[in-house]
Every structure is written in structure tokens, then in C-alpha cells.
Amino acid sequence: MSIDPQLRVLSVGGDRAISRAVEQAVSRMTVEHVETLDAARSALEDGSFDCLILAETLPDGDGTTVLREARAAELEFPVVFLADDPTSQSLTELVDLGISGYLTGDSFDPDEALAPRVGRLARRHRVEQSTRVSVTESGQDGDRGWVVEDALDALDDVFYVYDQEGRLVSWNSRFSELTNKSDEELFGTHAESFFADGDSEVVRRAVEQVMENGETVFEARLPTTRGTILFQLTGHRLVAPDGTVVGFCGVGRDITVLRQHEERLARQNERLDEFARVLSHDLRNPLSISTGFLNLERQENDSEYLERVATSLDRMSEIVSNVLKAARRERTVVEFSPIAFESLVEQAWDTADTGNATLDIDTEKVIHADSARLQRLFENLFRNVADHAGPTPTVTVEVLDGDTGFVVEDDGNGIDSDIAGQVFEPGFTTAPNGTGFGLDIVRSLAEAHGWSVSVVDCSSSGARFEFTGVSFTDSEPELDGSGVDGVGDLNGVENGESLRDTARTDGLTEGENADGDSDEPEPYKL
């Protein structure tokens, strides 16, 4: 395909300085300026143009007349209309006549608002004409083309169109931004020239594949103004109405962070596997031996002190089991289903050993969640509240306005602002006997659902946990035979729990909380 690089634009009416500015701003473009309706008619009869800049008011008529006559003569070049003011001309008629751009008044900067648009439209029209791609004829389709162009420019992804020889002929603004090249530098460039040297052959083979097979997907590194970016790129073959292959188009998506995350995750899993091995052999074995000898000694000489040793060993075993489950995180699939929210919360409350705390919930909402993991979330949260919010706290659970989430709030002394940002970190605790896993489990279970959880200011001065991104539905909850709609029996530990399991405070004497202190209210601890 041979494309004449010199573009021709006709400017009818308006300030001649605008025509000169456009011609100077866009290389390889000639702008012919005429003042009157008659001169415009003559110019359109004598030559072909790639774009028309059309003023609304002419000395002997108006720009709309020029446009009507051009469309009647089946001249389908793009048109940028310069209106006197926003209300002076019916935009509906202009859209029906297939304008490609619309500017009002004389306050716009031709270099920024007009010239780039005219340049892109003219080049696109020239390529379409040269490759025999039909230009849309109906006014509605013309309007849609304008919308599509702006939509492509708004994408964070790059969009591109190449001709049958693999040369770039159209692109969105994201492509220009990342390559830091002008329209003139981009136009006609072969695909492989943009990418890193090591990926040029991959790109060349992908171009061959899309032209032969109709589509392709591949990855390649693109040096950009923001450093080298790894893109996943697609290609789809373009065919003209007569069956001629005229090129291909596609989208490039930045997957740099995704691939880095996958690599980090793979390395982390390797470390966790090694950590699990150490826990299984280097810690569990001596712990089992100690427990065995302790049991033998207690058969002969049991005492209060040996009972405390046994309790401590049991606690150590529980911690090792919990951490081992975290190290061997199973990639379980969260199975969403409609669940009666209040029923699930009440069952979690009943199994969480909440002492003298009181639950306050009144809702008929149905939540879309994994019932097993959601109950585990509430059990851990309730256990923390009951242990640290005082002897007789009231815990309120309610749905946020707009059904966008839910909150769990108590009327204790709240969480110290100095540690509020750390409460969900694994292993963080201010309690001598705490494990630091309780709220980490809550966070992990929320994230497994795709939700977010945060500590927010509480009107009652207690602790308030807010969960957002939650979906509530009007669907009927499932019945699973447990006696509670959509809620199963979760008193046991799930096999392969993908999080850090529970952080129970076993071994406390009656009247003690998780910190080993009396049941007097105090600032919330973890």
C-alpha cells in the first residue's frame, strides 16, 4: 500500500490565522483557506481533501450549507465545525450530517484544541481511503465514531491499528504518552521497532500470526517514559467489506505489577514451605517429646505446677498448629451464596465464647458470602471484643446505609489511636498472652471475600470495625440442613483453613481476661 504523506485540509471561513496555525502545527499537511460559500463549492469540486474545518458563519451563507452539499455529493471526509457560540446552531443536525469535532467561540487554542484533532482525523481518513475501508455514512454512526475516539483516548490501556504491512496508522493518546513520540514519528512505524531488542522477534512473529490466523495474544517489554513496562498485547485481524485484509487492531495492557506479584508470591510460597518443614520437624518433635515425658511424670507425681506446664505445652502446640496452617496456606476457593445475615451472626456469637457480653442485631438483610469463612470472621472478631472490651460489653452489628457493608461496634474503651494502624498486622499484640492472630484472621477472611476492613471512629467511644465492598441481596438464603438458613456447623476447625485460624485464650483462670488481668474495663488490647 502506498500512502501519500502530504495531507490536504480545507478551511472554510473564520480567521485565516487559525488555518496557518494548524498547518504549522501538523507536519506534512497543507491547509487551503477560503472565505465564502462559493469558494468552498469550487474547492470541493476541484480537489479531494482529508479533513474540513468549517466555520458557522460565511459572508454569503453559512457553514451548515457547505456541509449539507458535501454530504449530498457523498464527500465523507471528517469535519470539525467551529460554532459561533454553543446555542447558535442545532447540534443535532450537525451530528446527523456526520461531524467529527465541535468547537465553540474563538477562545480555544488552535495549537492544542484544533490542530492535533485535525491531524488525527486527516491521517485516519487517508489510511481508510487507501485501504478501502468504508467510511460510515449514517449520521448516527458518525456521532458514534466521535464518541469511540474519545473513549479510546480515555483508556489506561494502549490501543493501536496497523495496516496490512504492519505499519502503525491509528492509536490512542495513551500510546503517544508512553512512547513520548509525536504523531508524525508514530505514523507508519512498524510494530517491532517500539519494543525492547530482546522482544522484537516475538512481536514480529505475533504480527505474522494475527495476519495468518486472525488473532494473537503475547507479552513484550515496551521502553516508555515511565521505564520499561511489560505488556500483554492482543491482535485482531481487520477485513474490509470486499474481503480484503487491511490490517489488525489490538489493546496493550500493563501487566508489570501482576507478573512481579506472581514472582513474589512464588518466592514467598517457597519460603513458607521451608518454614512449614521447620515447624513440623524442628519444633513439633521436641514439643511432643516434652509432652510425653510430662504425662509420664504426672502419672506418678501430679501437681498444680505440672498442670500449669501441661497447659503451657498445650498452648504451644495450638500456636504451632495455627502458624503451621498459615504457612501452608491452601488456595481455597471462596464459595459465595445468599445467607441470612442475622442468623449467621447469632450462630457465630453462640460459638465464640463471649462471656457476659451482649449482642445487638436486628436486620433481615441477606448477605452474599462464604458462610463458613464469614462465621469464622465473626467468631474471631467477637472473641477479641469479649476479651478486651470489659466485663459486660454490648456488641452492635448493623448494615451500613446503602447496603455497602456492615459494622461491628462495642461500647468499651476503644482502641488507642497510636496502634489503630497496626491492629490487623500478623503477630501484633499488646497482651502478654496474646498471639496477635485474631484480627489478622479477620482481615484475611474479609480480603478473601474481596472486602476491606478498617478501624474507624466510634460514636460510643468503643471499638468500631467497618467492612466495605460487601454485597447484600434480596435472594432467599440457602438451607443447608443445619437449622439455620445458609449457615453450617463450624464449631470445628476447617481442614486446610487458608488463614491463621483462631487465637483462643485457653488456660486462663476464672475471672481473667486474655491479658491475665481482672475484668475491669481498659483500653482495647490485642
N, C-alpha and C positions, 0 to 999 in steps of 0.2 A: 504494500500500500504506500502510495506517495502522497504526502500531505504538504501543501504549500504553506510554509511557515508564516507568510505575511497575512495577517488578519485584516479584514475590512469592516469598518463600523460607520454607519450613517448617523449623524446627529442632526435632528430637525428642530429648529427653533431654540430659544433660550440663549444664554450667554455664550458667546464664542470661546470665552476663556475656559469654560468647562470642557469643551471639546479638546482644546490644547492641553489641558491638564491630564485628561485621560490618555491622550496619545503619548505624552511624555512619561506617564507613569507605567505604561504597559509596553514592553518591547515587542518588536515585530508586529506592530499594529498601526494601521493608517486610519485616521478618523476624518471623514469628509463632512463638513458642516454646511448646511443650507438653512435659509431663514424662512422660506414661505412654503405654503401648501403646494403650489405649482412646481416649485423647485424640487420638492420632495418626490412628487409624482414622476418627474423626469429622471431623477436619480435612480428611483426604484425600477424604472423601465429599462435603463441603460446598463445596470450592473447588479451583481449579486453581492449581498452583504452577510456578514456573520452575526451582526447584532445591530439593533436600532435603539438609539437614545432619543426619546420623543418628549418634547415639551408640550404642555397642555394648550397654551395659547400661541397662535401664529398670527402674523399681520393680516392674512387673508383667509383665515379659517381657524381650525383647532386640530390638535394632535390626534384626537379620537377619530376624526375623519380619515387621516392618514392610515391609522391602524385598521379601521374598517376596510378600506380599499386594499390594503396589503393582504389582509386575510382573505378577502374575496378573490384576490389574484393567486391564492394558495401560496403566498410567501410566508413560510413558517419559521423564520428566524426568531430568536429571543428578543424581547422588547423590555427596556427599562423606561418606565413612564415617570416624568417629572411633573407632578401636580403643583398648581399654584398654592393651594392650601388643602388641608385634609377634607374639607367639605365641598370643594368646588367641583368635584367630578364624581359620578357614580362609580364606586369601586367594583360593584357587581358587574357592570357592563365591561369594564376593563378585564376583569377576571375571565368573563365569558369570551373575550377576544384573545385570551391567552397571553397576558403579560407575564414576564418573568421577574420583574422587580418594580418597586413603587417607592418613590421618594417625594417628600413634600417640601415646599418652600425653597429658599435659596441659602439656608443656613448650614447645610451639610458640607463637609469637606470632600471635594471630588477625589482627592488622592486616597482617602480612607474609606469613604462610603460608596463611591461610584466606580472608580477605576478597577479595583480587584474583582468586583462583581461582573463588570462588563468583560474583563479579561477571561474569567472562567466560563461565562456563558458563550462567548465567541469561540473559544477553543473547543468547547464541548459540541457546539453546533457544527464546526468544521469537521471534527472527527466523525460525528454521526453521519454527516453527509458523505464523507469519504468512504465509510464502511457500510453504507447503505442501510443503516439502522433507521427505521421510520421515526420521524418526529411526531409526537402526539398532536392530533388535530382538534380534539374537542376542547372547549373552554374549560370544562371541569377538570379534565386531565392536565391541562396547562397549570391550573391552580395547584393541583396535587404535586406536580413536579417542583414547584416553588417550595412547597411545604417539605417535601422529601429532602431537598437540598439543604434547607436549614436544619432539618432533623439530623442529617448525616454530619453536619458541622458541629452539632451539639454532642456527638458521641465521644466517650472517652477512648473508644477503640479507633483504630485507623481503618479507613475504607479506601478501596482503590479499584480502578478499572484499567485493564491493559488491552491493547489491540491484539490481533492475531499474530503479530510478530514479537509479542512480549514487551511492548513499549507502553509506558505509563501515559494515559490520556485523560484520566479524571481521578480526583482524590478529594478527601475532606480536609478541613482545616487542621485536624489533629495530626495528619500526615505531615503537613507543612511545618507545624510547630515542633514536632520531634526531630525532623531532619534538618531544620533551620535552613531550608532552601527556598528560593523564590519560585514562583510559578514557572518562569522561564527555565530555571535549572531543572525542575522536576519533569516538565513535559517532554515526552519521548524517551525517557531514561529506561533502560532495561532493568528488570526486577532484581537480578542477582547483584547489580552494582551497589545496591543500598546496604547489603548485609556484610557481616564480618567475613574475612577472607576464608576462614575455615568452613563457612556455611554456604559459600557461593555455589558449589556443586549441588548441594541439597536443594537450593532454590531453583537451579536450572532444571533438575530432574522433576521437581514439582510442577513447573510450568509445562514441561512436556507431558506430564501425566494428566493435568487438567485439560489440555487441548486434545489429548487422545481419548481419555476415559470420561471426561465431563466434570470431574470434581477431584479435589485433593485436600488433605489436611496434613500440615507438617509444622515443625518447630525450627526457628532460626534466630540468631542473635543480631540485633539491629543497633549499631552505634548511634546514639541520639544526644540531644542537648542535655539529657539527664543521665548520661552514662549509657553503658551497654545494657539493653533490655532484651530479655528472652520473650519472643512472641510465639503464640500458636496462631498459624495463619491458615485461612481457608481459600479455596478457589472453586468457582463455578463457571462453567463454560457459557458464553453468550452466543446465541444463534439468531440471525436476522430472520424476518418473516419468510424470505425465499430459501431458507435452509443454510445459508452461508454462515460459517463460523467467523465471528467478528472479534473475538477476544474472550476475556474472562474477567470476573469481578470477585471480590472477597473482602474479608474482615480480618484484621490482626488484633489479637488480644494479648495484653501484657500478662504473662504467667510467671514472671520472675519470682515474685514473693511466694507463689504457690509451690514452685519447684524447690525453693530454699526451705520452705516449711516442711515439705516432704523429706528432704535430705536430713534436716534437723530431727524430724520425728524418727527416721530410720536409725540415726545415731543414738537418739535417746532410748529407743527400744532395745538396742544392743546393750547399752549401759544398764537398763532395767533388768534385762535377762541375767546379766552378771550379778547384779545386786540381789536378785531373787535366788541365785545359786548360793551366794554367801549366806543369806538368811536361812535357806533350807538346811545347809550343812554346818556352817561355822557357828551359827547361833542356836539353832534348834537342837542340835545334838547335845551340847553341854547342858542346855536347859532341861532336856529330857533326862539326862543322867542325874542332874541335881534333884529333879522331882522324884525320880525313882528311889534314890538314897534317902530322901526326906520321908517318903512314905514308909520305908523300912524302919527308920528311926521312930516314927510316930506310932508304929505298931507296938513298940516296946516302951517308949518314954514320951508320950504325947504331952504337950504343954501349951499354954497360951502363946508363948513366944514362937513355938514351931507352927502353930496355927497361923500366926501373922506371916511367917516365912512362906507358908503354903499359899496364903492369899497373894503375897507379892509375886511368887512364881507364876501363879495362875494369871495374874495381871500382865506379867511379862509375856507369857505365852499368847495372851489375847492381843497384845500390842504387836507382837511379831506376826501373828496371823493377819491382822488388819493391814500392816505395812506390806506384807507379802502379797496380799490381794491388790494393793495399789501398784506394786512393782510388776505384777503380772496382769496389768490392765487388759481385760478382754475387750475387744472391739465389738461390743454388743450393739444390736440394732434397737433403737427406741421404737416401740410399737404404740402408736397413738390410737386412742379410741375415746368416745364420749363417756365421761364419768360424772356421776353425781358428786359435785364438789363438796357439799356439806357432809355427806355420808363418808367420803374418804377422809376428810379432816378429822371427823369424830373417831373413826377407827384408828387413825394414827395416834390420836390423843390417848385412846384407851390402851395402846400397846407401848407407849413411850415412858411409862413410869413417871408421871408428872406430879406425884405427891399431892400436896394440898392446893395446887394451882387450879384455877377455874378457866374453862374455855367459853368464849362468847362468839358464836357464829350463827348467822341467820340469812341464808341465801338459798335460792332454788336454781342457781346457775349450774350449767353443765360445762365442765372443762374438757378440753381436748388434750390428752396427755397419756403417758405410760403409767398405768395405775400402780404397778409395783414400785417403780422408781419415785413416783410422786409421793407415795406413802412413806418411803424411806426418807425422802427430803423432809417431810413434816415431822417425822419421828426424831430426827437429829436436831431440828430446829426447836421443837418443843422440849427436848431433853436439856438443851442449853438454857432455854428460858427458865425452866423449872429449877435448874441447879443454881442459877446465878441472879435471878430477879427477886429474891426474897422468899419468905416462908409461904405467903398466900397471894401470889400474883394473879392477876386476871390477864388472860391472853386473848386478844381480839383478832379474828381473821375476817377480812372483808374484801370484796371485789372493788377494784378501782372504777371510777367513773369512766364510762365508755367501754367497759369490759376489756380494757387493755392490759390488765394484770391484777395482782392481788397483793395485800399487805398482811404481815403478821406483826402485831404490836403488843407490848406488855406495859404495865404501869409501874415497873420497878424504877431503879435509879439511872437506867440508861447506860450507854457505852461512852467511855471517856473519848473526847474528840481527838486526843493525841494518838489513840490507837485505832480509831474508826477505819482508817485506810488499810489496816493490816489484818483485820479480823478474819478475812477469808483466805489468808495465806496458809499453806500447809505447814503444820508444826508450830504455828504461832499460838502461844498461850501465856497467860499471866498467872495461872493457877499452878501450885507446886505439883499437884497430882493430875493435871490436865495433859491430854495427848496432843491438842492442837489440830485434831482432825474433824471435829464436829461440824464447824461452819465451812470448812474446806469441802466436806462431803455435800453440804447444802449447795454451795456454789457449783460444784462439778455436776451434780444432778440437774440443776437449773440449766447449765450450759448444754448438757446432753439433750435437753428439750429444745434448745435454741433460744432460751430466755436469758435475761440479765437480772442480777440481784444486786442490791446496794443497801447500805445503811443510810437512812435519811432522818431528818429532824422529826421528832415525835411531839405531838401536842400534849401528851400526858407525861412528858419528861422521861419516859421509859425508852426501851429499845424498839426501833421500828425497821423492819426489813421489807423492802419493796421489790416485787418481782414484776418485770415488764416483758412485753413481747409474747404474752400468753394469749391463747385463743379460747374463747368461750363460745359455745354453740347452743342452738336450740334443739339439737338432736336428742333423742331418747337415749339414756345411758344403757350400756350393755349389762345383761345379767349373767354372772359367772358362777352362780351356784353357791356363793359364799354367804348369802344372806344380805349382802349389801350391794346395791347396784354399781357395777363397774369396778368393784374393789375385791381383790382376792386376799387370801390369808398370807400375810407377810411377816409373821412373828419370827420365822427362822431367817437365817442369813442366806441370801441368794447365792447360788453356785456361780462362781466367776463374776461376782459383782465388779463392775468396771470402775468403781471408785474405791474410796478408802474405808468403806464400811462404817460401822458405828464407833462412837467414842464413849462407851458406857463408863460410869464411875462405880465399878464394883468394889467391894471391900470396905465401904465406908460404914462406920458405926452409926447406930440410930441417932438422928438429930443432927448429923453432919451433912454439909453440902459438899459439892465437888472440890472445894478448896480445903476441906477438913475443918472448917470453922462452924460456928453456931449459925442458926437460921435467921440471923439479923440481916435486914436489907443492906446492901452495899453496892457500890458501882459495879456495873456488869463486867464480869471477867470471863475469860475463855479457857 
